[in-house]
Amino acid sequence: MTETTMTADDFVTGILAGLTLRGWSQVDVTNRRFDQVLTSLYEYLASRAEELGLDLDFQISPDPIHGDSAVIDEALSVAVQGRVVGRVNPSFRRLRLYLSEDRARRLLDLLPGGPTLFSDLTDRFIQDFDSVPA
């Protein structure tokens, strides 16, 4: 099976697009909960990458002291530059999702793994996000 490369930008953008399609307009990134959940999703995805025909071109390893991930921060910066999200001032504790549903669907059609994979990942994100203490 030929593998398709997925980058961290693809991964984060796909989750954000999936959240848009679930009606989310913003995401709280307080206390690194966002990073914790994405790390867990990354581990799940990495365990299934071969089966899905994906070559993950990134690794998420949270900082042992602060719990955040430089890879996630960089992917979010790319998402901000691409107008996928914006950081809400003054504390930058929330991300505002700027995608329309149409644009979110188009992005998911283009991303490695496609809409079906990101629908599953988004469902898992929501379930885990709601269960991780703020």
N, C-alpha and C positions, 0 to 999 in steps of 0.2 A: 504494500500500500504506500502510495506517495504521501509524504507528510507536508502539511501546510504550516508555515511559520506564523506563530502568534507572538506579538510583542506585548510589553506591559501597557503601552498606549492602547492597543487593541482591546486588551483585557479590561482596563478601567473604563474606556469609552463604551464598550459593550454593556457593562454593568450600569453605567449612567443612562444609556439609551433604554435599557430594560426598565429601570426605575421610572423613567419618563412615561413609558407605556403603561406602567402600573399606577399612574396618577400622581407620582411624587413630584413636587416642585422644588424641594430643597432637601439637603441631607445635613444632619448635624455631625460634625467631625470632632466634637469635644471628647477629651479623655482618650483619644486614639482608638475609640471603639470602631470607627470606620476602617482603620488599618488592621485591627484584630480580625474583623470579619473578612476583609479581602485576603488576608494571610490564610485564613482557614479555607476560603474558596480556592485560592491558588493551590493549596495542598491537595484538595479534592480534584481539581483539574489536572494537576501533575500526575496523580495516581491513575487517571483515565486518558492521559495524552496519547499514549500509543494506540489504544483502542479507538480513539477519536481521529487518529491520523494527524495529530498536531505535534509540532516541534515548538516547545515553549522557549522563546529566545530571551528569557528573563528568569530571575529568581527573586522571590520576596523573602527577605530575612529581616525581621524587626530588630531594631536596636535593643539590646538586652536591658538597658537602663531606662530609656524613654518610651519604648514600645512602638515607636513610629518607624516607618520604612522610607528610606531615600528613594527607592524605586517607585513607590506609590506617590510620593511627593512630586517626583519628576513627571510622572504620567498625568497627575492632576494639573501641573503647570502647562503641559501640552494641551490638555483639555480646555484650560482657561484661554490659551492663545487661539484655539480653534473655536472659541465661543460655544463650547459644549456646556460649560459651567462658568460661574463667576463666584468669587469669594465675597461674602457679605461683610461689609465693614460694620463697626470698627474692629471687631475682635477676630474676624476670619474664622469663626467657629462653625459657620454654616456655608455650604455650597449651594448656590441657586442654579437649578437646571434650566438651561436656555433652549434646549431642543424642543422643536415642535414634534408632535407624534409622527408626522410624515417624515421629517428628517431622521428621527430615531429609527423608524422602520427601514429607511434607505441605508443608514449606517449598518444596521444589523445584517442586512442582505449582503453587504460588502465585507464584513469582518470574518476572519477565519472562525469556523465553527458554526457561523450563521445564527439565524433567529432561534432555532430549536435549542441549541446549546445555551445561548444567553438567556432564554426563557427559564431554563432549569437553574442556571447560576443566579439569576435575579430572584427567583423564588427562594433559593437557599440563602441569598443575601438577606432578604426581608425577614425570613424566619430567624436567622442567626442574629441579625441586627437588633431585633426586638427582644432577644433573650440575653444579650450581653449587657451587663450593668453599665449605666452611663457614668 
